[in-house]
Each structure stands twice: as C-alpha cells, then as structure tokens.
Amino acid sequence: MRAVDDNPAVPRNRRTRLKTSEALRTPLFRYFVTPVTVALFKAVQFGCRVLPPGLWYLVARGVGLAVWYTSPVRRRLVLRNLEIALGDKYSPAERRRIGRQSVQHFILSVMDLLLAPQHYLNGQWRQFIEISPEHMEFAAALRRHAGPVAFFQGHCGSWEVGHAIAGLCGGQLALIYRPLGIAQIEAEVRRLRGIFGNPILPKKGALRGYLKMLRQNGWVGVIADQNAGAQGGFVRFFGVPVSTEVRHFQLFQRFPTRLCAIFVQRDGFRFRFRVRAFYETAIHRDTDDKAEAMRLAQWYMDCVQQMAEESPEQYDWLHRRFRTRPPGAPSLYENLTHPLDRNLLQAQPPTPIPPPNWDGGTTVAAPG
C-alpha cells in the first residue's frame, strides 16, 4: 500500500479506493464492522417500512448534527467551501448555520433513497412531490423527442428524488453509479435506484451502456458537479476554476441529444419536494466540438451554481470541489483552521481551461 501512496502517478481518488478495499479485507472489518453495518442498514430499511417518514427525517437530522459537531475535519472543509463560494455574501455565523444544515440535508438525501419503495410508487409520489403542469408538459415533450435526452443534476436538494422524476414521468433514465465497498449494501442500493425502471450502469465500463442508450434514443442521467481530478477541464463555479468532467459533452454531440438540467428542492426539513426547474440548452453544431464541450460544461455548472445560491443549505458542501487546481494555481485548502486568504482567489487563472492531452473525442471518459 505504501508504494501506491507514495506514487504521484496514481490519482488520489484511486489511492483512496485502494485503501478502502484493503481496509474492508482486514479481520476487524470482515468479522465486526461489516456485519454490524449491514445489520444496521437492514434495521433502518425495516424501520422505513413501518414508521412514518417524518420520524426518520428527525433521526436523520440528528445524525447530521452529530456528524457536524463530532467531525472537525469535515466541518472545517464545509466552512472553507462556503468561504470560497459565498464568503462575501454571508457572515461567518451565517456560513456556520448553512454548513450545519447542509450536512443534515446530505443525510436526508440518503434517507430519501431508503424511503422510496414505501412512498414514491403506485402514484403515492404525488402526495410528496410537487411538479407543475408546465414541467409535466416539458417531460411529455421529451418523451416525444425523436432522439436521446441527457438529464443533468447536481448535488442540490434531493438528487435521489431527482433521479426518480424521469421514471415517475414515464421515462427510463440510465444512471451511472460508483459501487460501494460492502457488497450486501451495494446490491440493495443498486436495486433501490432502479425501482422506477431506470437502468443502472456501474461507473467502470459505463461508456458502453451510455452509447447503447444514446443509440436507442434513451435517456441518460449525469451528475458531474464534483471534482474531476487532473484529467478534467476547468470552468467557473462561483467565479473560481473547478475541475469538471467535460468529455461526455463531446459524446452527446454525436447524437441529436436534448440537454436538460433538473433540480428537486426539499421543503425545508419536511418530507416534501418540488421540481424547482427544468433548464435546457441547445448544442451548437457549427462550432469546434472541444470548444462546444467546454461551453456546455460551463452552462451545466452555471445551473448548479444558481441552485446552490438559491438554497445554499441544500447543496453538498462536504466534497472537496475546489481541490484540483490549474497548473501553477495555489491550493485553496491550506490551513483550514485559519480564515481563507482572499488573495488566493485573485491568483486563480481565467477559464475555460481544456483537459490535458485532449484527443479530440475518440476516447470519451464515462461521466459519473
């Protein structure tokens, strides 16, 4: 493991996955941690079938508060992200409130997935999800479209409910997922995400499934607002360059694809949701495919930013979104115990910055 840790050629997210894989094979995890985790997961699942969602939301909020107050590393990360994105808009006290509620909303999104079988199927979803006639008509128009549709989401509000909207509106949305480390839980999470008829594609090798759906004029789901690492292209997010997967936008240009962004907001801390927006943009087919891919990536991140600005407490600030920096740009995550040096933001280069070694689209990375 040390050889992997010390090898800068191995991407950090892959090193993390390797460490996790090794940890899961240790006796402690095999004979204690994993069985206890699986038992707890099954107990919560059973409870979701017999207890009202409001009670589970209350429990989830308590878990979120526990994470906030007992994990100083995560808390500092959330506050730094908010300082980067919203530091000139909210006071430190307001950022702490937003950060605390953001962690609670993240736990609620996990709970939404577990509550899905009991409360979203057989028409019950209309009691919990508000979708306007205009949005229903928009979804109907997408079903009539003689070509594929790409649905973009961000980690805003309840993205699990957002995935379900396509199925609830009569479509099938192919979703890419990253397998979990514990096989029993991973299989159940995959099943839950597919209960609306949505095809589920593992991230590894997902490109073949994506291409198949596009060739069949299917619907594909993309949630790509997290750090894409050294191989991503840089676009603006709150005025700061962020590494974003952009190559899949080249893939969509090869088909008559309609590009839409959909966001589902939670009604405060209640088990109620509303479809906030359907955004759409057209592919400019008379421009260079790389330049167009970067433009579309910026459009996507602008949509995510608008939702994050509108309801910052419902955005997932737990992720190191600003981790990867353009060449020569300073890190924004140094000294998390101290206030952010605003001069570091001024030292960031302008965007767009295309991915390194971009080959023109013959090989397209699977988004996820």
C-alpha positions as CSV (number, residue, x, y, z in Angstrom):
1,M,0.0,0.0,0.0
2,R,2.8,2.4,0.8
3,A,4.1,2.1,-2.8
4,V,0.7,3.3,-4.1
5,D,0.5,6.1,-1.5
6,D,3.9,7.4,-2.5
7,N,3.3,7.1,-6.2
8,P,2.2,10.5,-7.5
9,A,1.2,8.9,-10.8
10,V,-1.7,7.1,-9.1
11,P,-4.7,9.5,-8.9
12,R,-5.7,10.4,-5.3
13,N,-9.2,9.1,-5.7
14,R,-7.9,5.7,-6.9
15,R,-5.4,5.6,-3.9
16,T,-8.4,6.2,-1.6
17,R,-10.4,3.4,-3.2
18,L,-7.4,1.1,-2.8
19,K,-7.0,2.0,0.8
20,T,-10.7,1.3,1.4
21,S,-10.6,-2.0,-0.4
22,E,-7.7,-3.1,1.7
23,A,-9.4,-2.0,4.9
24,L,-12.5,-4.0,4.1
25,R,-10.4,-7.1,3.9
26,T,-9.0,-6.8,7.4
27,P,-10.3,-9.1,10.1
28,L,-11.7,-6.1,12.0
29,F,-13.9,-5.2,9.0
30,R,-14.8,-8.7,7.9
31,Y,-15.9,-10.0,11.3
32,F,-17.2,-6.9,13.0
33,V,-17.5,-3.6,11.2
34,T,-19.1,-5.0,8.0
35,P,-21.6,-7.3,9.7
36,V,-22.7,-4.5,12.1
37,T,-23.0,-2.0,9.3
38,V,-25.1,-4.5,7.2
39,A,-27.3,-5.3,10.2
40,L,-27.8,-1.6,11.0
41,F,-28.7,-0.9,7.3
42,K,-31.3,-3.7,7.3
43,A,-32.8,-2.4,10.5
44,V,-33.2,1.1,9.1
45,Q,-34.7,-0.4,6.0
46,F,-37.2,-2.3,8.0
47,G,-38.0,0.8,10.1
48,C,-38.7,2.8,6.9
49,R,-41.4,0.3,6.1
50,V,-43.2,0.6,9.4
51,L,-42.6,4.1,10.7
52,P,-43.6,7.4,9.2
53,P,-41.0,9.4,7.1
54,G,-41.3,12.4,9.4
55,L,-39.8,10.3,12.2
56,W,-36.9,9.1,10.1
57,Y,-36.3,12.7,8.9
58,L,-36.0,13.7,12.6
59,V,-33.5,10.9,13.2
60,A,-31.5,11.8,10.0
61,R,-31.3,15.4,11.2
62,G,-29.9,14.2,14.5
63,V,-27.3,12.2,12.7
64,G,-26.3,15.2,10.6
65,L,-25.9,17.3,13.7
66,A,-23.7,14.5,15.3
67,V,-21.5,14.5,12.2
68,W,-21.2,18.3,12.3
69,Y,-20.2,18.5,15.9
70,T,-18.0,15.4,16.1
71,S,-16.1,15.7,12.9
72,P,-13.9,18.8,13.0
73,V,-12.1,17.9,9.7
74,R,-15.4,17.7,7.8
75,R,-16.7,20.8,9.5
76,R,-13.7,22.9,8.5
77,L,-13.9,21.6,5.0
78,V,-17.5,22.6,4.7
79,L,-16.8,26.1,6.1
80,R,-13.8,26.5,3.7
81,N,-16.0,25.6,0.7
82,L,-18.6,28.2,1.9
83,E,-15.9,30.8,2.4
84,I,-14.6,30.2,-1.1
85,A,-18.0,30.3,-2.8
86,L,-20.1,32.6,-0.5
87,G,-17.6,34.4,1.7
88,D,-18.5,37.9,0.5
89,K,-22.3,37.2,0.8
90,Y,-22.7,35.7,4.3
91,S,-21.2,36.4,7.7
92,P,-19.2,33.7,9.5
93,A,-22.2,32.9,11.7
94,E,-24.5,32.5,8.7
95,R,-22.0,30.3,7.0
96,R,-21.8,28.0,10.1
97,R,-25.6,27.7,10.0
98,I,-25.6,27.0,6.3
99,G,-22.9,24.4,6.7
100,R,-24.6,22.7,9.6
101,Q,-27.9,22.4,7.7
102,S,-26.0,21.3,4.6
103,V,-24.7,18.2,6.4
104,Q,-28.2,17.5,7.7
105,H,-29.7,17.7,4.2
106,F,-27.0,15.4,2.9
107,I,-28.1,12.7,5.4
108,L,-31.7,13.4,4.4
109,S,-30.8,12.6,0.8
110,V,-29.6,9.2,1.9
111,M,-32.8,8.7,3.8
112,D,-34.8,9.6,0.7
113,L,-33.4,6.6,-1.1
114,L,-34.4,4.2,1.7
115,L,-37.9,5.7,1.8
116,A,-38.5,5.4,-1.9
117,P,-40.2,2.0,-2.1
118,Q,-42.9,2.9,0.5
119,H,-43.7,6.4,-0.6
120,Y,-43.0,7.0,-4.3
121,L,-44.6,4.1,-6.1
122,N,-48.2,3.4,-7.2
123,G,-48.9,7.1,-7.6
124,Q,-48.1,7.9,-3.9
125,W,-45.4,10.3,-5.1
126,R,-48.0,12.9,-5.9
127,Q,-48.6,13.4,-2.2
128,F,-44.9,14.3,-1.6
129,I,-43.6,15.8,-4.9
130,E,-44.9,19.0,-6.4
131,I,-44.4,19.2,-10.1
132,S,-46.2,21.9,-12.1
133,P,-48.3,21.3,-15.2
134,E,-45.7,23.1,-17.2
135,H,-43.0,20.7,-16.0
136,M,-45.2,17.7,-16.7
137,E,-45.7,19.0,-20.3
138,F,-42.0,19.6,-20.7
139,A,-41.4,15.9,-19.6
140,A,-44.1,14.8,-22.1
141,A,-42.3,16.8,-24.9
142,L,-39.1,15.0,-24.0
143,R,-40.8,11.6,-24.4
144,R,-41.9,12.7,-27.9
145,H,-38.4,13.7,-28.8
146,A,-37.0,11.6,-31.7
147,G,-33.6,11.3,-30.1
148,P,-31.7,10.8,-26.8
149,V,-32.0,13.1,-23.8
150,A,-29.3,13.9,-21.3
151,F,-30.6,14.9,-17.8
152,F,-28.1,16.8,-15.7
153,Q,-28.3,17.1,-12.0
154,G,-26.1,18.4,-9.2
155,H,-25.8,17.6,-5.5
156,C,-28.5,20.0,-4.7
157,G,-31.7,19.3,-2.8
158,S,-32.6,15.7,-3.1
159,W,-30.8,14.2,-6.1
160,E,-32.2,10.8,-5.3
161,V,-35.7,12.1,-5.9
162,G,-34.4,14.0,-8.9
163,H,-33.3,10.7,-10.5
164,A,-36.8,9.3,-9.8
165,I,-38.6,12.1,-11.6
166,A,-37.8,10.6,-15.0
167,G,-39.3,7.3,-14.1
168,L,-42.3,8.9,-12.4
169,C,-42.9,10.9,-15.6
170,G,-42.9,7.8,-17.8
171,G,-39.3,7.7,-18.9
172,Q,-36.3,5.5,-18.2
173,L,-33.2,7.2,-17.1
174,A,-29.9,5.3,-17.3
175,L,-27.9,6.1,-14.2
176,I,-24.2,5.7,-13.5
177,Y,-23.2,4.7,-10.0
178,R,-20.0,4.0,-8.1
179,P,-20.2,0.6,-6.4
180,L,-20.0,0.7,-2.6
181,G,-17.4,-1.3,-0.7
182,I,-19.8,-3.5,1.1
183,A,-21.4,-5.9,-1.4
184,Q,-24.7,-6.5,0.5
185,I,-25.4,-2.8,0.8
186,E,-24.2,-2.1,-2.7
187,A,-26.6,-4.6,-4.2
188,E,-29.6,-3.1,-2.2
189,V,-28.7,0.5,-3.1
190,R,-28.5,-0.5,-6.8
191,R,-31.9,-2.1,-6.5
192,L,-33.5,0.9,-4.9
193,R,-32.1,3.2,-7.5
194,G,-33.7,1.0,-10.2
195,I,-37.2,0.7,-8.8
196,F,-38.5,3.3,-11.1
197,G,-37.4,1.3,-14.1
198,N,-34.2,3.2,-14.5
199,P,-31.3,1.2,-16.0
200,I,-28.3,1.2,-13.5
201,L,-24.8,1.3,-15.0
202,P,-21.7,0.7,-13.0
203,K,-19.1,3.5,-13.4
204,K,-16.4,1.1,-14.6
205,G,-17.2,0.4,-18.3
206,A,-20.3,2.6,-18.3
207,L,-19.4,4.2,-21.6
208,R,-20.7,1.1,-23.5
209,G,-24.0,1.3,-21.7
210,Y,-24.2,5.0,-22.3
211,L,-23.6,4.6,-26.0
212,K,-26.2,1.9,-26.2
213,M,-28.8,4.1,-24.6
214,L,-27.9,7.0,-26.8
215,R,-28.1,4.9,-29.9
216,Q,-31.6,3.7,-28.8
217,N,-32.7,7.3,-28.2
218,G,-32.8,6.7,-24.5
219,W,-32.5,9.0,-21.5
220,V,-29.2,9.2,-19.6
221,G,-28.5,10.8,-16.2
222,V,-25.4,12.8,-15.4
223,I,-24.4,14.2,-12.1
224,A,-20.9,15.6,-12.5
225,D,-20.5,18.6,-10.3
226,Q,-17.8,17.1,-8.2
227,N,-14.0,17.3,-8.6
228,A,-12.8,15.5,-11.8
229,G,-9.1,15.5,-10.9
230,A,-6.2,16.2,-13.1
231,Q,-7.9,15.0,-16.2
232,G,-10.8,17.4,-16.0
233,G,-11.3,20.7,-17.8
234,F,-11.7,23.9,-15.8
235,V,-14.8,26.0,-15.8
236,R,-16.1,28.6,-13.4
237,F,-18.0,27.8,-10.2
238,F,-18.7,30.9,-8.0
239,G,-16.0,32.6,-10.1
240,V,-13.3,30.0,-9.2
241,P,-11.9,27.4,-11.7
242,V,-13.1,23.9,-10.8
243,S,-12.1,20.6,-12.5
244,T,-15.1,19.2,-14.3
245,E,-15.6,16.2,-16.5
246,V,-16.2,17.6,-19.9
247,R,-15.5,14.8,-22.4
248,H,-19.0,13.4,-22.2
249,F,-20.3,16.6,-23.8
250,Q,-18.4,15.5,-26.9
251,L,-20.2,12.2,-26.8
252,F,-23.6,13.9,-26.7
253,Q,-22.7,16.0,-29.8
254,R,-22.5,12.8,-31.8
255,F,-26.3,12.3,-31.4
256,P,-29.4,14.6,-31.7
257,T,-29.3,14.9,-27.9
258,R,-31.5,17.3,-25.9
259,L,-29.6,18.6,-22.9
260,C,-31.7,19.4,-19.8
261,A,-30.9,20.1,-16.2
262,I,-33.4,19.3,-13.4
263,F,-33.3,20.0,-9.7
264,V,-35.6,18.9,-6.9
265,Q,-35.6,21.0,-3.8
266,R,-36.7,19.8,-0.3
267,D,-39.4,21.9,1.5
268,G,-37.2,22.9,4.4
269,F,-36.7,19.8,6.6
270,R,-40.0,18.2,5.7
271,F,-40.6,15.1,3.6
272,R,-41.9,17.2,0.8
273,F,-40.3,18.1,-2.6
274,R,-40.9,20.3,-5.6
275,V,-39.3,20.2,-9.0
276,R,-37.6,23.6,-9.0
277,A,-36.5,23.9,-12.6
278,F,-36.0,22.3,-16.0
279,Y,-33.2,24.1,-17.8
280,E,-32.4,23.4,-21.4
281,T,-29.7,24.4,-23.8
282,A,-29.1,23.6,-27.5
283,I,-25.9,22.1,-28.9
284,H,-24.1,24.4,-31.3
285,R,-23.1,22.0,-34.0
286,D,-21.4,24.6,-36.2
287,T,-18.5,25.1,-33.7
288,D,-15.5,23.1,-32.7
289,D,-16.5,20.1,-30.6
290,K,-14.0,20.8,-27.9
291,A,-15.0,24.5,-27.6
292,E,-18.6,23.4,-27.5
293,A,-17.9,20.8,-24.8
294,M,-16.3,23.5,-22.6
295,R,-19.3,25.8,-23.3
296,L,-21.8,23.2,-22.3
297,A,-19.8,22.3,-19.2
298,Q,-19.9,26.0,-18.1
299,W,-23.7,26.0,-18.8
300,Y,-24.1,23.0,-16.5
301,M,-22.1,24.5,-13.7
302,D,-24.0,27.8,-14.0
303,C,-27.2,25.8,-13.5
304,V,-25.8,24.1,-10.4
305,Q,-24.5,27.5,-9.1
306,Q,-27.9,29.1,-9.5
307,M,-29.5,26.3,-7.4
308,A,-26.7,26.5,-4.8
309,E,-27.1,30.3,-4.5
310,E,-30.9,30.0,-4.1
311,S,-30.7,27.3,-1.4
312,P,-27.1,27.0,-0.2
313,E,-28.1,24.9,2.8
314,Q,-29.3,22.2,0.4
315,Y,-26.0,21.9,-1.6
316,D,-23.5,19.3,-0.7
317,W,-20.5,21.3,0.6
318,L,-18.9,18.2,2.1
319,H,-17.0,17.5,-1.1
320,R,-13.5,19.0,-1.9
321,R,-14.9,20.7,-5.0
322,F,-12.0,23.1,-5.3
323,R,-9.3,20.5,-4.6
324,T,-7.6,20.2,-8.1
325,R,-6.1,23.5,-9.2
326,P,-5.0,24.6,-12.7
327,P,-1.2,24.3,-13.2
328,G,0.6,26.9,-11.2
329,A,-2.5,28.0,-9.2
330,P,-2.3,27.9,-5.4
331,S,-4.2,25.5,-3.2
332,L,-7.4,26.7,-1.5
333,Y,-7.4,24.1,1.2
334,E,-4.3,25.0,3.1
335,N,-4.6,26.0,6.8
336,L,-8.3,25.1,7.2
337,T,-8.1,26.3,10.8
338,H,-7.4,29.8,9.6
339,P,-9.5,32.2,7.5
340,L,-9.1,32.0,3.8
341,D,-6.6,34.3,2.3
342,R,-8.7,36.1,-0.3
343,N,-5.6,36.8,-2.4
344,L,-5.5,33.1,-3.3
345,L,-8.8,33.6,-5.2
346,Q,-7.3,36.5,-7.1
347,A,-4.4,34.3,-8.1
348,Q,-6.6,31.8,-9.9
349,P,-6.3,31.8,-13.7
350,P,-9.2,32.6,-16.1
351,T,-11.3,29.9,-17.6
352,P,-12.1,27.8,-19.7
353,I,-9.1,25.6,-19.5
354,P,-9.4,22.3,-21.5
355,P,-8.3,18.9,-20.2
356,P,-4.7,18.0,-20.8
357,N,-3.9,15.7,-23.7
358,W,-7.4,16.1,-25.1
359,D,-7.5,13.7,-28.1
360,G,-10.5,15.3,-29.9
361,G,-13.1,12.9,-28.7
362,T,-12.2,9.4,-30.0
363,T,-12.0,8.3,-26.4
364,V,-14.6,9.7,-24.0
365,A,-14.4,9.2,-20.3
366,A,-17.6,7.9,-18.7
367,P,-19.1,10.7,-16.6
368,G,-20.2,9.9,-13.1
